Amino acid sequence: MPVPSLLAVFAHPDDESLFAGGVLARHAAAGARVAVVTATWAADTPRAAELADALRILGAGTPRMLGYADARVPQSAPGRARFCDAPLDGAVGRLVTHIRDFRPEIMVTNDAYGGLTGHPDHVHTHRVAVLAAQAAGLEQLYPDAGAPWQPRALYLATHPHSAASALKDVVGAHEAMYSVPDEQVTATVDVGPWTEQKIAAVLAHRTEVERGAVPGLIAGLPQEARTRLFSTEWYIRHTPVSVSTPASQTELTA
């Protein structure tokens, strides 16, 4: 049975590699069509070029960028609205255009917390992606965005309580760390064979490595620690947008 095509939607260049790099590489290796939409940063910035390198490593095509500004870095998209401040309908419509163009069977995005750190751009990405996954299949919404296409499943990248503590030293000290009860996780994916590829994609985001963000912290870890911490990815299957589709056609490769 063919492996389902996969469209990942994340806020910043590097989120795709950190949150879902293993699944992206795994689906690509199995012959599936794979792509990534990134909500922030302009296409002519160094971080966009780094994103292109990371996607090449993962086998995830070329960048698809919505072009909004990072909530904390105005120079990420000069003259453009911050993603969190932009009109919601416009952001959803831009993403619907990419969904209808790529026509994925599965979508992946952040959980409702926005991942461990709860970054506001991550939280907003969740909102926009959930709305766009539904809207893309409704022909009377965004009629200029292309022919309707309904993804068969939406998975939310998350972290269970049991794994969060081990990652705390990597992501750094925060006032809060957001994780979910283990029983809420519906897909635990072993990406061990793709861990080196995933880490290489993370490290391709050289700006973040150099400034000591999470990719920089990962760069300083021993190989054994990298493998141990990043060889599993966790997802919550969102309420299906198409309940009639057989489950076998909507699963992440396991």
Helices and strands as residue ranges (DSSP letters): E 6-10, H 15-29, E 34-40, H 46-58, E 64-68, G 74-76, H 88-102, E 106-110, H 120-135, G 143-145, E 153-158, H 161-171, G 182-184, E 187-190, G 192-194, H 195-203, H 206-210, H 214-219, H 223-230, E 232-237, G 247-249
